[in-house]
Amino acid sequence: MLKTLWNRKLTIIVCVVVAVAAAMAFAKTSTPTYQSSALVQINNPSAAGTSSSSPFTLPDPVQTLTGTAVLITAAKALHDPYPQALSSQVTGVVDPITGTLTITGTGPTPEAAQALTKAVSEAFVSQVQALAQAQIDKISAALTGINLKIAGLQSQQPPNSTNPLLTAQIAALTQTSSTLLATQSTIQIGMPYAVIQVAATSGVSTGISTSKLGVIGILAGLLAGCGIALVREQFDDRVRISPDIGSVIDAPLLGELPQDAEVKKGEVTLALVQAPMSSLAEAIRDLRTSLRVLLVDQQSPILVVTSPEPGDGKTFVTANLAVSWALTGSRVIVVSADFRRPRLEDAFGVDAKGLRGLSDLIKANWKHAEPEDHELEDRELERGFDDLHETTSSTRPTGKGSRDPKGSHAAFYGDSAVSTHLLETGIDGLQLLPVGLHLDNPSELFDSPGIQPVLDQLHLLADIIILDTPPVLAAPDTAILGSLTHGAIVVASEGKTDRGDLERTANRLEATGCNVLGLVVNHVRHTASDGYQAYAYKR
């Protein structure tokens, strides 16, 4: 998992940057809010359950705080025409132990928050006192009615006589009056029932600070980035250097070429010449060694180098592999066989513009493919080929269009002679056969009878021949050539080549009878031998 996260570090970094930028943008665009609070001490003895409890019971403080009466009073004090809008800006919490009500007001500025809290607190206290006074007024009205009834009954009492019924009624009313007077007195003694204990404090910011938002953005970006990285890795079908690479293509991994900054910039094209001590040069030497082991029983093998799609680095691998082989003292011919996008000449710095090459050789040998009436020349050439044919016939690649060199004698002189078209590359033992002039219909040329005589000549002129061919999925040329050679080397780019494309490439080559020698993974970020390269050239 850690390796996956490291390989996807760019995704994680982008997610962190985006998250932090979003947090900073939110901090700048969001409207700041401030809060101010005030404490109101509520005196409600009836709620305490004591023997001296007041007969007056206060309503729920929080409901009273957000009630219409309190909001209207506070709105008048603030000169706000919309009392109901204040309900969303005010909250109240009652301490269950002390009974203290904490009133909190929110505003766009510290002063507005403080003014709102003060106005609502005062309106709440006034409303509580008004409720108590309303209870006192109610009792006073009841007492007035009772006194009137007592006076009426007393007026009905005859002088110097007693009416037991009237006397009982007057006594009951008198008792009720005494009780109401006591209740009224108790309520009055308990007032005031709400007192502002602490004045409204100055407003403080309620929003998250910019620094906290930045930290939140970093954490959110890391979480999102790691999640995206793991999901992308799960569904990523591109080639990676891993133990299961053998499940993609049924061929060995011949080499891992590390990603090189100088090569990427175009400063180095031939690593073994321009940077022979680099890890890339050492990886190419390892590739050459792997191929030597595979081709130990082959004499003058002919190989094609290809890839699934353009941009995988097949031409770079072809050029450098040819150079590495030539530096061992072998005779090497490297062939520019990509008629559609020839790049091999540029890799060696050879100006082949206007020069005849492979395409012209195929056309010239195509003309001489059928036997002509040159019996004398045939006999002379046959005598020179007898011994050579015995030593090379067992190692020469066979396949569609394969012919005996005795029957292709015209390819060895005149405009069909390969040796007259070879160019020197400046590296001892390494020659280049350019692409040529006639590049029309490349598939027809490679599938024509003229290709085999050219390969037969190449087979006799060098110890190893390497052909730079087009991508397999882009053109059929490589599949045709591969069937006429000893095998193909497939170049894939780590993190770019699709596994499905690589599998289709191998299947297409094998379907035409081409032997896939193995896979070379190019642009590898971390190779298995990275840890040894610095040690290997330590002085």
C-alpha positions in Angstrom: 0.0 0.0 0.0 2.8 2.4 0.8 4.4 1.7 -2.6 1.1 2.4 -4.3 0.7 5.7 -2.4 4.3 6.7 -3.3 3.8 5.9 -6.9 0.6 8.0 -6.8 2.1 10.8 -4.9 1.3 13.3 -7.6 -2.4 12.5 -7.2 -2.2 13.0 -3.5 -0.4 16.3 -3.8 -2.9 17.6 -6.3 -5.8 16.6 -3.9 -4.1 18.4 -1.0 -3.5 21.5 -3.0 -7.1 21.6 -4.2 -8.4 21.0 -0.7 -6.3 23.7 0.9 -7.2 26.1 -1.9 -10.9 25.4 -1.4 -10.5 25.9 2.4 -8.8 29.3 1.8 -11.4 30.3 -0.7 -14.1 29.4 1.8 -12.4 31.4 4.5 -12.3 34.5 2.2 -15.8 34.3 0.8 -17.7 33.2 4.0 -19.3 36.0 6.1 -17.8 36.1 9.6 -20.1 35.7 12.6 -19.7 36.8 16.2 -21.4 35.7 19.4 -22.1 37.5 22.6 -23.6 36.0 25.8 -25.4 37.1 29.0 -26.4 35.3 32.2 -29.9 35.7 33.7 -30.5 34.3 37.2 -34.1 32.9 37.4 -35.7 32.9 40.8 -38.4 30.2 40.7 -38.9 28.8 44.2 -41.9 26.7 43.2 -39.7 24.6 41.0 -37.4 23.8 44.0 -40.0 21.8 45.9 -39.4 23.6 49.2 -42.2 24.4 51.8 -41.8 28.1 51.2 -42.3 27.8 47.5 -44.0 30.6 45.7 -47.4 29.8 44.3 -46.3 31.5 41.1 -44.7 29.1 38.5 -42.6 30.5 35.7 -43.1 29.1 32.2 -40.2 27.3 30.4 -37.4 29.9 30.1 -36.2 28.8 26.6 -39.7 28.9 25.2 -40.3 32.3 26.8 -37.0 33.5 25.3 -38.0 32.7 21.8 -41.6 33.7 22.3 -43.3 36.4 20.3 -43.6 38.9 23.2 -39.8 38.8 23.9 -38.8 39.0 20.2 -41.2 42.0 19.6 -39.8 43.9 22.6 -36.2 43.2 21.6 -36.9 44.1 18.0 -38.3 47.5 19.1 -35.2 48.2 21.2 -33.0 47.3 18.1 -35.2 49.2 15.7 -35.6 45.9 13.7 -38.8 45.6 11.7 -38.6 41.8 11.5 -38.9 40.3 15.0 -39.2 36.7 13.8 -35.8 36.9 12.1 -34.3 37.3 15.6 -35.3 33.8 16.6 -32.6 32.2 14.5 -30.0 34.5 16.0 -30.8 33.8 19.7 -30.3 30.6 21.7 -30.8 29.9 25.4 -29.5 27.1 27.7 -30.6 26.6 31.3 -28.2 25.2 33.9 -30.1 22.4 35.6 -28.2 22.9 38.9 -28.2 26.7 39.3 -31.2 27.5 37.1 -29.1 30.2 35.3 -30.2 30.9 31.8 -27.4 31.6 29.3 -28.6 33.8 26.4 -26.4 33.8 23.3 -26.9 36.2 20.4 -25.2 36.0 17.0 -24.4 38.9 14.7 -22.2 40.0 11.8 -20.1 42.2 14.0 -19.1 42.0 17.7 -21.2 45.2 18.4 -24.3 43.8 16.7 -24.0 40.5 18.6 -23.6 42.3 21.9 -26.5 44.7 21.2 -28.8 41.8 20.3 -27.9 39.8 23.4 -28.5 42.8 25.7 -31.9 43.6 24.1 -33.1 40.0 24.2 -31.9 39.6 27.9 -33.7 42.8 29.0 -36.8 41.8 27.1 -36.8 38.3 28.7 -36.5 39.8 32.2 -39.3 42.3 31.5 -41.5 39.5 30.2 -40.9 37.3 33.3 -41.7 40.3 35.5 -44.8 41.0 33.4 -46.0 37.5 33.9 -45.6 37.7 37.7 -47.3 41.1 37.7 -50.2 39.6 35.6 -50.6 36.9 38.3 -50.7 39.6 41.0 -53.3 41.6 39.0 -55.4 38.5 38.6 -55.4 37.9 42.3 -56.2 41.5 43.0 -59.2 41.3 40.7 -60.3 38.1 42.4 -60.0 39.8 45.8 -62.1 42.8 44.6 -64.9 40.4 43.5 -64.8 38.5 46.8 -64.9 41.7 48.8 -67.9 42.9 46.8 -69.7 39.6 47.5 -68.9 39.8 51.2 -70.3 43.3 51.3 -73.4 42.2 49.5 -74.0 39.3 51.9 -73.5 41.6 54.9 -76.1 44.0 53.6 -78.6 41.1 53.4 -78.0 40.3 57.1 -81.0 41.6 59.3 -80.0 43.9 62.1 -79.8 42.3 65.6 -80.3 38.8 64.1 -78.2 36.0 62.7 -78.8 34.1 59.5 -76.7 30.9 59.8 -76.5 30.4 56.0 -75.4 34.0 55.3 -72.9 33.8 58.1 -71.4 30.6 56.7 -71.1 32.1 53.2 -69.5 35.3 54.6 -67.0 33.1 56.6 -66.1 31.1 53.5 -65.5 34.1 51.3 -63.5 35.7 54.1 -61.3 32.6 54.3 -60.8 32.7 50.5 -59.9 36.4 50.6 -57.4 35.7 53.3 -55.8 32.9 51.2 -55.6 35.1 48.1 -54.1 37.9 50.1 -51.4 35.6 51.4 -50.7 34.3 47.9 -50.4 37.8 46.6 -48.1 38.8 49.4 -45.9 35.7 48.7 -45.7 36.5 45.0 -44.7 40.1 45.7 -42.1 39.1 48.2 -40.5 36.7 45.6 -40.1 39.4 43.0 -38.1 39.9 40.8 -38.1 36.5 39.3 -35.4 37.1 36.7 -32.3 39.3 37.1 -29.5 39.9 34.6 -26.6 38.5 36.6 -23.8 39.3 34.1 -24.1 42.0 31.4 -23.7 41.0 27.8 -20.1 40.2 27.0 -18.3 41.5 23.8 -18.8 39.5 20.7 -16.2 36.8 19.8 -15.8 35.2 16.4 -17.6 31.9 15.9 -16.0 30.9 12.6 -13.0 28.6 12.1 -9.8 30.4 11.9 -7.8 30.5 8.7 -5.0 28.3 10.2 -7.5 25.7 11.3 -9.1 25.7 7.9 -5.7 25.1 6.4 -5.1 22.1 8.6 -8.5 20.8 7.8 -7.8 21.2 4.1 -4.5 19.3 4.4 -6.1 16.4 6.3 -9.1 16.3 3.9 -6.8 16.4 0.9 -4.6 13.6 2.3 -7.6 11.4 2.9 -9.2 12.1 -0.5 -5.9 11.7 -2.3 -5.1 8.4 -0.6 -8.5 7.1 -1.4 -8.4 8.2 -5.0 -4.8 6.8 -5.4 -5.9 3.4 -4.0 -9.0 3.3 -6.2 -7.0 4.3 -9.3 -4.5 1.6 -8.6 -7.2 -1.0 -8.2 -8.6 -0.1 -11.7 -5.3 0.8 -13.4 -4.6 -1.6 -16.2 -1.3 -0.2 -17.2 2.0 -2.2 -17.1 3.8 -2.1 -13.8 6.9 -3.9 -12.6 5.4 -6.4 -10.3 5.5 -10.2 -9.6 2.4 -10.8 -11.7 3.7 -9.3 -14.9 4.1 -12.9 -16.2 0.3 -13.1 -16.2 0.1 -10.5 -18.9 2.5 -12.0 -21.5 3.8 -15.5 -21.7 7.4 -14.5 -22.1 10.3 -13.6 -19.8 11.1 -10.1 -18.5 14.4 -9.4 -20.3 15.2 -6.1 -18.8 14.0 -3.0 -16.9 15.3 0.3 -18.3 15.1 3.1 -15.7 13.7 6.5 -16.5 16.5 8.9 -17.3 16.1 12.7 -17.1 18.8 13.3 -19.7 17.1 10.9 -22.2 13.7 12.5 -21.5 15.2 15.9 -22.3 16.8 14.6 -25.5 20.4 15.2 -24.3 21.2 11.5 -24.5 20.2 9.1 -27.3 23.0 6.5 -27.1 23.5 5.8 -23.4 26.5 3.4 -23.7 28.4 6.1 -25.7 27.2 9.3 -24.0 26.7 8.1 -20.5 28.4 4.7 -20.2 28.5 4.8 -16.4 24.8 5.5 -15.9 22.3 3.0 -14.5 20.5 3.1 -17.9 23.6 1.9 -19.7 24.1 -0.9 -17.1 20.4 -1.9 -17.6 21.0 -2.1 -21.4 24.0 -4.3 -20.8 21.8 -6.6 -18.6 19.3 -6.8 -21.5 22.1 -7.8 -23.9 23.3 -10.5 -21.5 19.7 -11.9 -21.2 19.4 -12.0 -25.0 22.8 -13.7 -25.3 21.6 -16.5 -23.1 18.4 -16.9 -25.1 20.2 -16.9 -28.4 23.3 -19.0 -27.4 22.5 -21.7 -30.0 21.7 -19.2 -32.8 24.3 -18.0 -35.3 23.7 -14.5 -36.7 20.3 -14.2 -35.3 17.8 -11.6 -36.8 15.7 -9.9 -34.2 12.8 -7.4 -34.5 12.2 -4.8 -31.8 8.6 -3.5 -31.5 6.0 -2.2 -29.1 2.2 -2.2 -28.7 1.8 1.5 -29.4 4.0 4.5 -30.5 5.9 6.3 -27.8 7.1 3.2 -25.8 10.7 3.7 -26.8 11.3 0.8 -29.2 13.7 2.9 -31.4 15.7 3.9 -28.4 16.0 0.3 -27.2 16.9 -0.8 -30.8 19.7 1.7 -31.1 21.2 1.2 -27.7 21.0 -2.6 -27.8 22.8 -2.5 -31.2 25.5 -0.3 -29.7 26.0 -2.5 -26.6 26.4 -5.6 -28.9 28.9 -3.8 -31.1 31.0 -2.7 -28.1 31.6 -6.4 -27.4 33.4 -6.8 -30.7 30.5 -8.3 -32.7 29.5 -7.3 -36.2 26.1 -5.7 -35.9 23.7 -4.4 -38.5 20.8 -2.3 -37.3 18.0 -1.9 -39.8 15.5 0.9 -40.0 12.4 -1.1 -40.9 9.7 1.4 -39.7 8.6 2.7 -43.0 5.8 4.8 -41.5 7.7 6.8 -38.9 11.5 6.2 -39.4 13.5 7.4 -36.4 16.5 5.2 -36.2 18.7 7.3 -38.5 18.1 10.3 -36.1 19.2 8.2 -33.1 22.7 7.7 -34.7 22.8 11.2 -36.1 23.0 9.9 -39.7 21.7 12.0 -42.5 20.1 9.4 -44.7 17.9 11.8 -46.7 17.9 10.9 -50.3 19.8 7.6 -49.7 18.6 4.2 -50.9 17.9 1.6 -48.3 15.7 -1.3 -47.1 12.7 -0.4 -49.2 14.7 -0.1 -52.3 16.5 -3.4 -51.6 13.2 -5.1 -51.3 11.9 -3.7 -54.5 15.2 -4.6 -56.4 15.2 -8.1 -55.0 11.5 -8.5 -55.8 12.4 -8.0 -59.5 15.0 -10.8 -59.3 12.8 -13.1 -57.2 12.1 -15.4 -60.2 15.0 -17.4 -61.7 16.5 -15.8 -64.9 18.5 -17.2 -67.8 21.9 -16.6 -66.2 23.0 -20.2 -65.9 26.7 -19.4 -66.0 26.3 -16.9 -63.2 24.2 -19.4 -61.2 26.9 -22.1 -61.4 29.6 -19.6 -60.4 27.6 -18.4 -57.4 26.6 -21.9 -56.4 30.2 -23.0 -56.1 30.8 -20.0 -53.7 27.8 -20.8 -51.6 28.1 -24.5 -51.1 30.3 -24.3 -47.9 28.6 -21.2 -46.5 25.2 -22.8 -47.1 26.1 -25.8 -45.1 27.1 -23.7 -42.0 24.2 -21.3 -42.1 21.2 -23.3 -43.3 20.6 -24.8 -39.8 20.6 -21.4 -38.1 18.9 -19.2 -40.7 15.3 -18.3 -39.7 12.6 -20.1 -41.6 9.1 -19.0 -42.3 6.8 -17.7 -45.0 8.8 -16.7 -48.0 12.0 -18.3 -46.7 14.3 -19.1 -49.6 17.7 -20.8 -50.1 20.4 -18.2 -50.9 21.3 -20.2 -54.0 18.0 -19.1 -55.4 18.4 -15.5 -54.6 21.8 -14.8 -56.1 20.6 -11.5 -57.7 20.5 -10.0 -54.2 24.3 -10.2 -54.0 25.3 -7.7 -56.6 24.1 -4.5 -58.3 21.3 -2.4 -56.9 20.0 -5.4 -54.9 23.2 -5.9 -52.8 22.7 -5.0 -49.1 26.4 -4.3 -48.6 26.3 -1.3 -50.9 23.5 0.3 -48.9 25.0 0.1 -45.4 26.1 3.2 -43.6 28.8 3.6 -41.0 27.5 4.8 -37.6 30.9 5.9 -36.2 30.9 2.9 -33.8 33.3 0.1 -34.7 31.4 -3.0 -35.9 28.0 -1.3 -36.2 26.4 -0.5 -39.5 23.1 1.0 -40.3 20.7 0.0 -43.2 18.5 3.1 -43.7 14.8 3.0 -44.5 15.2 4.0 -48.1 13.2 6.1 -50.5 10.3 4.0 -51.7 8.1 3.8 -48.5 4.7 3.3 -50.2 2.7 0.3 -49.3 5.0 -1.1 -46.6 2.9 -4.1 -45.8 3.0 -5.2 -49.5 6.8 -4.8 -49.5 7.3 -6.9 -46.4 5.0 -9.5 -47.6 6.6 -9.7 -51.1 9.2 -12.2 -52.3 11.8 -9.5 -52.2 12.2 -9.5 -48.4 13.7 -12.9 -47.9 16.8 -12.3 -50.1 17.5 -9.2 -48.1 17.3 -11.1 -44.8 19.5 -13.8 -46.3 22.2 -11.3 -47.1 21.9 -9.7 -43.7 22.3 -13.1 -42.2 25.6 -13.5 -43.9 27.0 -10.0 -43.3 26.8 -9.7 -39.5 26.9 -11.6 -36.2 23.5 -10.1 -35.2 20.9 -8.1 -37.0 18.4 -5.9 -35.2 15.3 -4.4 -37.0 13.5 -1.4 -35.7 9.9 -2.2 -36.7 6.5 -0.3 -36.3 4.2 -0.8 -33.3 2.3 -4.1 -33.7 -1.2 -2.6 -33.0 -0.6 0.3 -35.4 0.5 -1.7 -38.5 0.8 -5.3 -39.6 4.4 -4.9 -40.8 6.0 -6.3 -37.6 3.9 -9.4 -37.6 5.0 -10.1 -41.1 8.7 -9.5 -40.4 8.6 -11.4 -37.2 7.6 -14.6 -38.9 10.8 -14.4 -41.0 13.2 -13.8 -38.1 14.4 -15.5 -35.0 12.1 -13.6 -32.7 10.7 -10.3 -31.4 11.5 -8.2 -28.4 8.5 -6.3 -27.2 9.1 -2.9 -25.5 6.5 -1.6 -23.1 6.4 1.6 -21.1 5.8 1.4 -17.4 2.7 3.4 -16.4 1.7 4.0 -20.0 1.3 0.7 -21.9 -2.1 -0.9 -21.3 -2.0 -4.5 -20.1 -4.7 -5.4 -22.7 -2.7 -3.9 -25.5 0.4 -5.8 -24.4 -1.5 -9.0 -24.4 -3.0 -8.4 -27.8 0.5 -7.6 -29.1 1.9 -10.9 -28.0 -1.1 -12.8 -29.4 -0.9 -11.1 -32.8 2.8 -11.9 -33.1 2.4 -15.5 -32.0 -0.6 -15.9 -34.4 1.7 -15.1 -37.4 4.4 -17.6 -36.2 6.7 -15.0 -34.6 8.6 -16.1 -31.5 8.2 -13.6 -28.7 11.6 -13.7 -27.0 10.6 -11.5 -24.1 9.5 -8.2 -22.7 11.6 -5.0 -22.0 9.9 -2.5 -19.7 11.0 1.0 -20.4 10.8 4.2 -18.3 10.8 2.3 -15.1 10.8 4.7 -12.1 12.5 2.2 -9.7 14.3 -0.8 -11.0 15.3 -3.8 -8.9 19.0 -3.0 -9.4 18.9 0.6 -8.5 20.5 0.0 -5.1 23.5 -1.7 -6.7 24.3 0.9 -9.4 25.8 3.5 -7.2 28.0 0.8 -5.6 29.1 -0.7 -8.8 30.8 2.5 -10.1 32.1 3.8 -6.7 35.7 5.0 -6.9 
